[in-house]
Amino acid sequence: MTNNKSKTLRGLLLGAGFIAIAAFIFTGCPSQQRMLDTGDAAQKVYVAPGEHDEYYGFFSGGYSGQLSVWGLPSARLLRVIPVFSQDPETAYGYSEETKPLFETSYGFIPWDDSHHPHISQTNGDADGRWIFINANNTPRIARIDLTTFQTREILEIPNTGGNHASSFVTSNTEYVIGGTRFSIPYEEDLDVPIDSYSDAFRGALSFIAVDQQTGRMNLDFQIVVPPYNYDLGRAGKGPSSDWVFFTTYNTEEAHTMLEINASRNDKDFIAAVNWRKAAQLVRDGYGTTMPGEYYHNYYSGKQGYAVNDVKNGVTVLDTREIDEDFIYYLPTPKSPHGVDIDPTGEFIVGGGKLATVIPVHSFSRMLEAIENGNIIDRIDGIPVLDYDSTIIGEVENPGLGPLHTEFDGQGYAYTSVYISSEIVKWSLETFEVVDRIDAYYSIGHLLITAGDNVNPEPRYMVGLTKTAKDRYLPTGPKQNHPAQLYDISGGRMQLLKDFPTIGEPHYAQAIRADKIVNQVAQIYEMEENDHPHAIRRITENRVERDGNVVRIFMGSTRSHFRPDNIEGIRVGDTVYIHLTNFEQEWDVVHGIAIKGANNTELLVAPGETKTIKWEPVRTGIYPFYCTAFCSALHQEMQGYIRVSAADSDVALSWKTGTN
Amino acid sequence: MIYSRPLIITILISLIIVFAHACGGNDTSERPSGQTGSAEPALSDFELEHGIGPVTERIELADEFDPDLVEKGRNIYEMKCEMCHNMEGRMVGPELGDIMERRSAEFVMNFILNPSGMVREHPVGQELLREYMTAMPFQNVQEEEARAIVEFLREYNELN
């Protein structure tokens, strides 16, 4: 029996051994098997700990109102830059310095819907100086400085309803453009029946000039156009760089149930605007001044409070009143969404949202058509060019609902297709689809690294999709929006990674890291701190009273505040705490939080001064502490403020350091 | 008996060897250099006396104080040092009123210019960190500014 058992055992062991050998020979190691399943995707997105990514990706936050910064290809979230929405973490929109950025002609607006980030350009390539982004809802454009990654300026756009066709820059950042998604009454009398749409409503295309030294924006002029919906825009490149292009839909001029009523016409238009000529017409006095209040908010110095520059009136070019032609309509099927210009500046690609083809216009043929007078109609003075005279190709079988196109500089275009949820790659030579790949799910914009530049870098593509559904671990009925990273360096598109993002990543751009990384500030230099309430010597720490206004001039370093014991504050006082961070070392941040403060904390970067407003509502001792884990003695970094009754005679006093 | 016990053992050992070699791709025995932190480089006599940092030679100190340099040093001291140091009595860091009697000018400059290196690698820096528990930060001070701070501290020491 024993011998038999032993034999059986040996047999089993041997059998198992041979099976293991056979399994190994035919399939390899378990870990290698996983690699085979996903190809080399993991290797391609792996950026070792401590190593840096090859690209910065700037993703709009959509309805979060912000701009998130990602490392690509690892898809690591580097930072969320607050732009159009308040951010309690950084006190953006809560601190006294940043609150003025949110002022508009409608009052303080603490939220918006940010859609299209666009990096400033030189000679048609992203240069990394600034990034602009539009607010869709209450029309504005923000400029973020890419040395501090800080929102420095927000400009309100008047006469506009839904600043969607924005904030695209021209080849040398001469202008940032904007276009109204909703046409609205444009005349002085705004209180009109909605039924008067065709008569009283107008569209506006905005041209915002950019100061090349400071980046400061200025609404140079607007063009009044027929009451369609102006959806997206792009500037030309190379030979077409004096032009910008906007898509329109709702040429039906519907003002209700657009889903049906604005989808009737077989063709709407791409509006081609010669911005250089328009700007010259403005200089030559063709413009009129349209009244209208709007806010221009910006920092006038390196630090300090953003200022509100309230403006009134904008110079307007009205095509109905100007004989010169500077804008042309290119008929384009059907309710086109995106309009994208290839790297050579020759091909104008419409995203024919409801069309069965991707229509491609030729810029040189457009110029010939203008020259030859191939004009089939005029609408409010705007020439409508003959479709056949400008079109050069129609990409067949692009899927259902083509939206947006970017380019690889190797002769191929990549178009996102919403309804069939895919990306199609097609040839700019044959206008034929050569490859297609699924998107998860319902793709809107896509980006290619430098894919809207004169010199695209055919490395990566990111698809920005609208629903995640089953792609990640579920987090309730609402999932974060996904993005998918693809490798486009080979012949075929390859999915590398699928990752959740912030808000709605509506559009995004990627720029090679070496164009930015060396200019990034590590500190705010104390010598250059021009904040009016900064302290530049720690001995200047103090508390001042002026009536009911109390200003605390406070300094911080590891690991204390000065002053940290303050008495003589009274109920009814408005207290401003101006905290200057005396650190001059990269990424050593101090914060301050006060019990009962009904707004937020402050987070103060090295060398920076920030202010929190606090109105204590009852007597007591109010602890405050550093919110940033700054040192081993972080938990010791604290203080007390004594708040006395409104009629108290407790003297104002402050101290640090002696019990 | 067809199969001997030694043969079975041999096959099993062979299998283990095959798997171990074929799948052992995550070998961690080789560390990148500079990651261990165990071996401290020996400091030179100059470094022991005058600190580790950009100042590697003795500097000339005139008997007379340069008033412009003193003023420049005072400005930087008040902006970037006084938050943590008293002239008399310890605070976050050691008192500085008599520092120029206790340390060389080069040592003070190297501590200002390379504080993280000093507390990590220099025995005096390590001892100070143990005592004060807060590492001195680099305050974005340039070499000629550190020289000015030394001039200010020298004059203070002389006058007080």
Interface residues (C-beta under 8 A of the other chain):
Chain A: K7 R10 L13 L14 G17 A20 I21 F24 G28 C29 P30 S31 Q32 I523 E525 M526 E527 R536 R537 I538 T539 G555 T557 R558 S559 H560 R562 F582 E583 Q584 E585 V588 G607 S631 A632 L633 G657
Chain B: M1 Y3 R5 I8 I11 L12 L15 V18 F19 A22 C23 G25 E78 M79 K80 E82 M83 C84 M91 V92 M133 T134 A135 P137 F138 Q139 N140 V141
